Amino acid sequence: MANLDTLLEKTSRTFALSIPMLPEPTRRHVSIAYLLFRVADTFEDAGLWPRTQRLAALDDLARLLEARGGEVAASARWLANPPVAHAGYLELLAETPAVMDAYWTVPATARAVLRRDLLRTVSGMAGFVRRGDARGNLRLASLRELRDYCYVVAGIVGEMLTELFLLDAEALGPFTSRLRRRSRFFGEALQLVNILKDANSDATEGRVYLPRGIDRSRVFALARRDLDVAAAYVSTLQLAGAPDGFVAFTGSPAVLARASLNRIESTASGAKLTRAEVGALMERMFENLAAGLPLL
């Protein structure tokens, strides 16, 4: 089997860099969670599958999260007619039985968090797949639907991360309510930026997340408000004395998202930060972290 770090590298360059910032055991739990969320994402976005097949695979995943058994058969079923062409995602589907084995080794309290939020996400994704046409193409019709979508695919992830942080760092206890209030907006902010960045390529693949007739300035404003909440979330972790790895893990994507949003707004969808720009932003972030200064 490929190890978790190798699978992360093959399915997400961003998370392969940021998850290792986390201390153990949070690092392992988040690695397993990310890979299972990635499996769900692959089914939701399965451009080579019709709606019915996407829904069947999401149902498979939900069953695997609830009880052991059937992983090998499910993996073979998914790969008999591959849902995507991405080699890394296909390898992850082949390795899903091993990832599920790792999931069942997670301590019961943390695994309960993973199961609850993965199931919520899988159910929410299935709801959006049902809204699409028979080929699986999805068009969101309103700003409310866009927010609901971002919550399902990313806001829930923010809530899950927060619960794992609270389990693994006692110092965060007095700040529990403040972190929980802000957790969903952290994930939603990152997803909104990705949607704005990838709007053109998504549309060519049948996914239209930006509602027709909605001025994009409203989406940019929403993303900026959510990023402000994300900044407050990271600052709360710093104030609470969270491990530096928690702060860096949450701060790095927020720093990059804010810079990306500025670039997209001043140029166009698809505009990306250069590798040198990313490096400079990360260097400044770590300098601020070491100095106890706000990261955003």
QUIKAFEN-V58028 format. One line per field, one symbol per residue. ss: DSSP state (a for helix, b for strand, c for the rest). Layout:
ss->???
This chain:
ss->cccaaaaaaaacaaaaaaaaaccccaaaaaaaaaaaaaaaaaaaccccccaaaaaaaaaaaaaaaaccccaaaaaaaaaaccccccaaaaaaaacaaaaaaaaaaccaaaaaaaaaaaaaaaaaaaaaaaaccccccbbcccaaaaaaaaaaaaaaaaaaaaaaaaaacaaaaaaaaaaaaaaaaaaaaaaaaaaaacaaaaaaccbbcccccccaaaaaaaaaaaaaaaaaaaaaaaaacccaaaaaaaaaaaaaaaaaaaaaaaccccccccaaaaaaaaaaaaaaaaaccccc
